[in-house]
Every structure is written in structure tokens, then in C-alpha cells.
């Protein structure tokens, strides 16, 4: 067939910047033009294939046929809003509630993780009648007014800590690798957070809620210190506040051993937020809480989301749950993720630039440092490595406030061959230069 007339990747970036707000950035200095994808592979318009090691939105993999069939079929039938009475929204809400422990049995459907977090915070404020919230450092929760207010990552917003509203309070990131407390001392993060909760209550500002990623995603894919959430949740609840688990990145089986991040901590939150994997790229998110808490939100009037829980969104959500179950993707995340982490850990023994390998399942973080003793962040090296990996056919990106962690969160269908290709390519880059 004759070649289609199309702008080059460089021209396309120029056209993008002409009308698309440039604050909506793009990956890489000279990004390829990606127009197709299949499973864990992205394909540019010149037919070059790239291993996608960063896309936790397309959790099932790109162009999943089950999702495509469900969305196409429903678009031919009906797409409206959830105030009409149809079966798919009921089935999706039921299946979501069945994935969570009691008393989490009541579902709100929205369009995104930002909206889910925003709604969760509003529910906490409405339930308690209080204005104050507690968030954790180095976290990202969204771009809406409320979700941005509790986002503390300076990588996403260099002025994050200085621009928090006075009703948002923060505690240190419980980073046991490079934070104030390291190794066995990391248990002290919970001591400090509990002390903050009690201090705020004594000052007449008891919390409406505490929000944290149940497994630290944005900071580099690392587990919270053992017992951290149990202790902080207990202190918050002692003063009548609610515990919110942000599962937008780490939930839905990505951790392999656990379907939800909060399971790793042995706790049950009062409110859970989910998105990303829930729609495999379709805009879909949810807030799940108890009936008691959900009913307290009625004092704010009624809740409605035009596309949240629409017939198309609902059948997409159901197709994703079907695929997670039928294709055993949580088990794949556990098995392939374990193999991948073992290989990366061995690679760290060979290359001193690798300071640590964090994470579980297919949510890993490879932290790069200039000195193993001082743990000085290798920020510029990480950026250069990502550019070089692109040249060799691997898409990977930095994360964390110091932008020195390789954010390793591929589609859950990643196979061992692709995991090995990623490690072998990283080994080659670290051995030959970047």
C-alpha cells in the first residue's frame, strides 16, 4: 500500500505545542510517534517496536480484544448516564464490592483517579464535619483542587510543600531507604505520624481523614514500614477521623502477592480509591466505602458523574475484571515480577549505580545513586539512561522527588522474555555508557 502522508515525529511535536497546552508534557526529548500497541509492546509509525515498562494505565496490555469488544458492542446499544436504570452499572458495583472486605460495600463511580481522590476527601469532610486532612510527603494524588491539595511531590510541583492550604497537614515520607529514618529505624515514621495526629487533636484540629498510598507508588514503588498504616489508622480513628487508601496505582493485582496494597499492611481502610487499571485506558474510577459513610455524604446533596458508571464505562470495567481473572494476571504479576526483581537485584551487585530495587509484583523501582554510602541521587544519569533505553527499544521513565528511580510498572501481561529483555538492555546501557 502507498505510504500515508503524515507529519514526522518532530513536526507532530511542533504541531502539538502550537495548540496543546505545553504544561501537558511528553516523554523524551525526541519522542517517537506511537500510534499502535499490542500487549506490552508499543509501535511507532515506522514499525519500530518498544517494550513498554511504564504503562500501568493499560494494565491488561494495549489493545485488549475483550475490552474492545465490550466497548464496541455497548456503544452500538446505549451510552448514557447512571441515573438511568440498566444492568451493567449494578453488576460492576456488585463485583467491585465483592473484591473488598467488609464493611466496604458501597460504590461511587467516577472518571479518573483525581476525581476519585477528590470525592473521597469530600466524603471524609462531610462525614466528620471537619476541615483538616493529613497527607504523606512525596505523594501524588491528582490534579483537582482537593486531590492536588494533598499532593506533596515536588517532582510534580516544585512548590508543593510551600503551597499546601492550611487545612492540609503533612508527615514525612516513610522512606526507609533514604529518608530521615532508615532500615530498622523506619518504624519511627509511624511514631512521628501518630504524634502529629494527637497534636492536631490537642490543638482543636482533629482530622477529618488521613490519605496515603497503601504501597508507596509515586516515591518509587516501595512498601511502607511494617505496621505503619495500622498505627496511623488507629490514631486517626481514635479522634473520629477516616482512613483513606489511595489504590489508584498499586491496586488491582499489580503487587502480585496482594490484590490491594492495604492487604500488605494488614489493615482495612474506611475509604478506597481506584482508577487507572480499572478501565485499561478507558476513563474510569471508583470510590468504595461503607454504607454508613456513604449515606453521610447525602448532607452534601446528590452525587452525579456524567460518564462515571455509564453503560460503556461499566461494561469496560467488567471486561477488565473478567480478563484479570481469566488470564490470571495477578498471578502473572507475582511470578514474572518475582523473576524480574531477582534479576534486577543481581544486576545491582554488578553495577554500583543501582542503590536499591524496591517493590513487589509488577510495581518496582530501581533507585540509582552516585554513591552507595551517601546515596546521592543520580538524577541526570537516570534521565540519560531513559533516553538511551528508548534508542534500544525500551520505554522507561524516572520517578520520585529526586527523579532517580526507574519507574517499572509495565502491563500485567508482561512475560519472562520481555522482563529479561528489559534487564539485559539495562545491563548493556550501564556497561557501555549512556
Helices and strands as residue ranges (DSSP letters): H 9-19, E 34-38, E 41-44, E 49-52, H 65-77, H 87-98, E 106-110, H 113-128, E 133-136, H 145-149, E 168-171, G 183-187, H 188-202, E 209-213, H 228-238, E 242-246, H 261-264, E 271-274, G 276-279, E 285-289, H 291-296, G 297-300, H 311-326, H 329-350, E 354-360, E 363-368, H 379-391, E 394-395, E 397-399, E 405-408, H 416-432
